[in-house]
Every structure is written in structure tokens, then in C-alpha cells.
Amino acid sequence: MDKNVVILAAGKGAGMNSRDPEHSKVSYPILGKPIINYVIDAVKQLDPKHIVTVVGFGGELTKSLVEKDSDVVWQARLLGTGHAVLQAKPILEDKPGQTLVIYGDTPLVEADTLRSIFRIHEKNKYDMTVVSAVLDNTKGYGRIIREEKSNRILAIREESDCTFSEYEINEVNTGICIVDNELLFKYIERLSVDNNRHLFYLSELVQLLINDGYHVGVFVAEEMKEVFSINNRVQLAYAAKIMRRRINQRLMLSGVSIDDIDSAYISPDVVIGQDTVIHPNTVILGKSVIGEDCSIGPNVEMNNVEVGNEASVCFAKLENVKVQSGQKVGPYVEKTGK
């Protein structure tokens, strides 16, 4: 079955409290890489036929980050998630298959999790699959409304529209879903603004499809940290810490030694050879490539640097330069290439 992806990246991100009015939330970096590019990398592993990114606030910056890998459409007025997906209609409405809708501010989501959601969706022949999570603190999330006896999903209620009893529900909508593409663009025209915030919510699609006899299922995420959205700088730092540990563990399992896992800041696109040792307080960003049996650090900052085998770099700041095999750089060196 063909896969399509719609990435929602038009929101203002007011919680970031930036003085730059055009700094889109999804462009903030984690380990030197913009949030949205983590999402792009994850969905690309699904081998989708089409990726469409919906941009709006700070859209020119966001567009520049994704246009190499994605079609870009504009949401000129921020009228809700349903209205955002509607902007992808000219590109996707006549395409076959299933469409994944995902937020552009979920950098921790992994391709394996997305594959699992698709497997459940296809195995159960759902017309729509909603991804939920169970939280202690549900503030800001829509609630999953289930039938008491059968436990099947009935609707998603946005928090501002919840009754008191619905407000107490701790299963929430993550905003990620898979929908039959034909149904998605047929029913999205029927979304209403009959809610307290007068927005077109994609979540209303659940009730519309169920009312017409379609099969809607729920995939309950095991790890909320994978599917949570970043809305402020506290959450940005939290996501960066998780990503940093994930990257460092992967490197160590591949044969790289890291003296202090909490003080090594390594971009996900960095390549490091076996038996290289990363000493404390080391930052390696961009598309740096480090050879085998090297010693990097302590107190090193590198960005887009190529290092040969058996080289040593300490107390240095390097950018866009090459370090030859066996070469020793530092201490107290700063070099910048073109």
C-alpha cells in the first residue's frame, strides 16, 4: 500500500518567547540540527510516495529546511489542524494509499514506531488509526473518548470542549494519525468550527468517519517521549537530553568510547570510527567524519570537520577543516576553513 506523509509545521510556537517574529518553532536546533529535520529523516525511512510539509508562521525559514525532501504548501491563516491538512489537498487528493499526519515538532519519533503504526493500521484494516498516549499530566491535550463496554473509540474531544468527566480522562490524542487518503480529503471538507475555539480540528474526523460506519482504531504509544510535541525551551532541552543519550549509546555500541556520556554533544549526522575515544566536554556537529582510533577532547568544538585515522584533537575549535591521519591538533587552537 502506498504511503503519503503530511507534516504540520505552520504553528507560531509562542511558548518559545523569541524576539524574532519569523523564527518558526520547528527550526530550533537540537544538537545543531533543526527539529523538523529529525521528523523528515524519520518519515523518509517509510519510503513514502509523497511528503508534504505545511508551513505558515516563519514559513520561509521552514521551507528552506525541508524543500529538498518535501513538497511545501502554505497555510496563510492558522485555522486549525484540519485546515492545515486541507492545504495538501491539491497535491494528494487523487493519490492512492494511506496518509500519515504528523507534527513537525516531534523530533524523537522513530521510524520503527511509525512502521508499527502502519502495521497495526493495515493488519486491522482500519480506515483511520489514531495514536494516543496515557499521561499523568494531560494539560493541553485532546482526550480519547471511548465506549464504556466495548472500549472502542467514539471521538476525540479537544480540551477546551471537554465536560468535567471528560477532562479527567488520562488517555490523550498525540496528533499523529493514519487515514485512508481518499477518505481524508473527502471528509476534511466536512469539518466544522462548532467548538469553543472556532477552529477546524482534524480530530473531528474520528466522529465523522465512525458515524458513517468506517473503522477507526487506536494505537497506544508505549513511549510518550517519542510522540510528544515541543512547545517551549524547557521541552526543547528535555528532548535534546534524550536525543543526546540516544546518539551516544548508538555510537558506543558501534565501537566508540565516550568517557562522559552527559558531556558529549554529538549531532546525529556525525560519523565516528571504531576505537576512537571521545573525552569530556566535546561538541561535534554538522556532518563531521572522524576516523578510527582517534582521541577527541577534552574541550573540543568541531563543526563539519573531517578527521583521519589515529589523529588527536584537544582544547580546540575547528570548523570546515581537515585533520590528516596521525596529526595532532591543540591545545589552544582555533581553525576555520571555507
N, C-alpha and C positions, 0 to 999 in steps of 0.2 A: 504494500500500500504506500502510495506517495505521501511524503511528509512536507508540510509547509510550516513556517515559523513567522509569527508576528511578535516583535519586541516593542513593548510600550516604554517610550523614553521621552515623553513630552512634558512631564511634570516640572513644577517650579523648584521643588526642593527647598522650600522656605526654611526648613529646620537647620540648614547648613549655615544660615546667617552670614552669607558672603556679602561684601560690599560691591562685588562685581555683578551687575544685573544680568549679565549674559553667561554666567558660569553655571552651566547645567549640572544638576546633581550627578548624573551618570558619568561625567567627565572627571570627577575627583579620582586621584590615583590611589591604588593600593600597591605598595612595593614598586612604584614607578609606572604602573600600568593602569589605564582608566578602568573604572568599574565596569562599564558596558562592554569592554573588550573581553573580559572574563566570560560574560554571558555569550558573546559572539563565538568565542572559542568552544564553549560547551555545546551550543546548538549545531555548530558546523560538524561536530563528530556524529551527528544523527544522519548526515548526508541528505539534507533536505533539498527539495527541488527549488524552493524559493525561501529566502529570508527577507522580510520587510521590517524595517525599523521606523516607528512613528515618532517624529521629533516635533518639538514645539518651542518651549522656553529654552533659550540658549541653543537653538536648533542648528545654527551654522557650525558651532563647535562640535556638537554631537555628530552631525553629518560628516564632518571631516574625519572623525574617528572610525566610522563604520562603513562608509560608502565603498570601500574596496571589497567588502564581503557581503554587502546587503543593499537591496533597494531601499530608498528613503522616501517617505511620504510625510506631509506636514499636517499637523493638527493646529490650525490657526487659532481656534478658540478652545480652551480647555474645558470641555463639556462632559467629561467623564470617560471611563474606560471603554464603554460601549461605543461612544462617539469616536474614540481613538482608533479602535479596531475597524470601524467603518471606513476610515481613510485608506485602508489597504484594499478595499473592495475593487477599485479599478485594476489592480494587479492580480488579485487572487480569485475573484468571484467565479470564474469559469474553470478553475483548476480542480482536478480530482484529488481525492485523498483526505487526509486529516490535517488539521491545523493546530499547532501548539501556540498558545498565547502565553507570554512570559514577560515579567517586568525586567527592564534594563538595569535595575538597581539590586539584582540578586547575584552577586559575584561568586558566592560559594556553591552555587548549584553545580552538580557534577553530571557529566554526560551519562554515566551509568544509571543515575537516578532517573533521568529523563527517558532513557531506554526502558526502564522498569515501568514507568507510567504508560508508555506506548504499548508495552506487552500486555498489561492489565486491560487497557482500553480495547485492544484488538482481540484478546482471548475471550473477554466477556461480551464482545460485540456491542459495546456502548456507543451511543450516538454522541455523548459528551461525558468526559471524565473531569471531575473537579479535584484539585489537590488541596487537602486540608491538613491541619496540624492541631494537636491538643496542647494548650498553653495554660500556665498559671495566670499570667497577666495578658488578658485578651484586649486591652485597651487599643482602640483604633481599627480593629479587625471586624469584618462581617462574620456573622455566625452561621454555622451549618444547622439548618432546621431539619430534623429527622422525624419520621413517623414513629410513635412510641412502640408499637407492637412489632412491626417489621424491621425497624431501624433504617429503612431506606430514606434517601434524601428527598425532601419535599421542596426546599427552597434555600436560598442564601439571603439572609437579612442583613443589610448594612447597619452598622452600629447605631447610627442616628435614627434609624427607623425601628429599632428593637423595642418590644414590650419589656416590662421588668423581668419576666421569666426568661425571655429570650436573651436578655442581657447577661444572665447568669450562665449561659452555655459556654463551655470552655473549648469546644471544637470550632476552629475558625477557618475562614477561606484565605488561602495564601495568595490568591490571584492568578495562579498557574492553572491552565486547563487545556484539554484537547477537545476539539469539536470537529465533527464531520464538516468538511469545508462547504459543501453545498448548503447544509442546514444553517451554518454560521451566517452566511451572507443572505440567506432567505429570511431568517428570523431577526437579524440585527436591525432591520428596518422597523421592526415592531416594538423595539424598546421604547419605554415612556420615561417621562420625568416626574412621574407620580410618586415622589419621595420627598423627604424633608429638605434635601439639598438641591433638588431640581436638576439632577444630573442624569445622563444616560449611563446606567451601570451595566456592564457585561454580565454581572451576576444574575440579573433578571432573566437571562436566557434559560437558566435552570428551570424555573417555573413555567416559562412559555413552552419549552420542549416537553416537560412532563405532562402538562395539561393537554398536549396534542398526542400523547401516547408514546413518546420517544423514551429511550432507555438512558438514564443518567446515572453514572456511578461515581464513587468517591475513592480516591487513592489517599490514604492517610500517611503522611510523611513521617518516617522514623526519626529523622534528624531535622528539627526546626531550623537549626543554624544554616542548613543548606538552602532553605527556601525563604528566609526572612529578607525583607527589603531594608535598605539603608536609608534612613531619613534624617540623620544628624551626625555630627562628628564623633560622638561617643560610640554610636553603632559602627561608624567607619573604622575607628580604632579597634573595636572588637572584631570586626571582620578581618582586618589586617593581621591581627594576632593569630587568628585561626588559619588564615592563608599562609602566614609565615611558617607556622609549625608544620602544616601540610607539606609545603615545598621542602623544608629542611629534612623532614623524615624521609621523603621520597629520595632525596639526594643521598642521605646516609645509607639507605637500603641498597643504593646502587654502587656503593663503594667509596663515598666521600666522607671524610671525618670532619665533624663540626664540634669544636671544643665547647661552645656555649650556644645551645640551640636558641636561646632567647635573645642573643645579641648579634645574630647573623641575619641580615636583611637581604634576601636574595630574590630577584624577580623571577617569575615563572618561566620566562623565556631564556634564562641563563642555562648554559651547558657547562658541566664541570666533569673532568675526567677522574678515573679511579685513582685512589690513593692520594689524592690532593687533600690537604688539611686547611680548613677554614678556622682561623683564630678569632678571638673575641673582637667585638666592635667592628665588624666588617659589613660593608654595604656593597652589593654587586647588582647593578641594574641594567636595563636595556637588554640587548641581545649579546651580552658578553659571552665569550667562549674561553674556557680555561682548560688547559691540557692536563695530563696525568702527572701525579707525583709532585705537585706544586705546593708551595707554602704561601698562603694568602692571609695577611694580617699579622699582628693586630693593627687596629686603627687604620683601615683602608677603605677608601671610597672609589668604586670603579663604575663607569658607565660606558657601554658599548666598547669594551676593551677585549682584545684578543691576546691570550697568553699561551705560549708554547709549553712544552713538557719540562718538568724539573726546574721551573722558574720560581723565584721568590720575590714577593712584594710585601713591604711592611711600611707603616707610617707614611702612606702615600695617597694622593688624589689623582686619578687618571681618567681621562675621557677621550674616546675616539683615538686610541693609540694601540700599538702592537708591542708586546713584550716577547722577545725571542726566547727560544728554548735555552734553558740554563742561565738566563740573565737574572741578575739581582737588581731590584729597584727599591730605593729607600735605604735608610729612613729620611723623612722630611723632604719629600719630592712631590712636585705638582706638575703634571704634564697634560696638555690639551692639544689634540690633533684636529684636523679638519673634518 
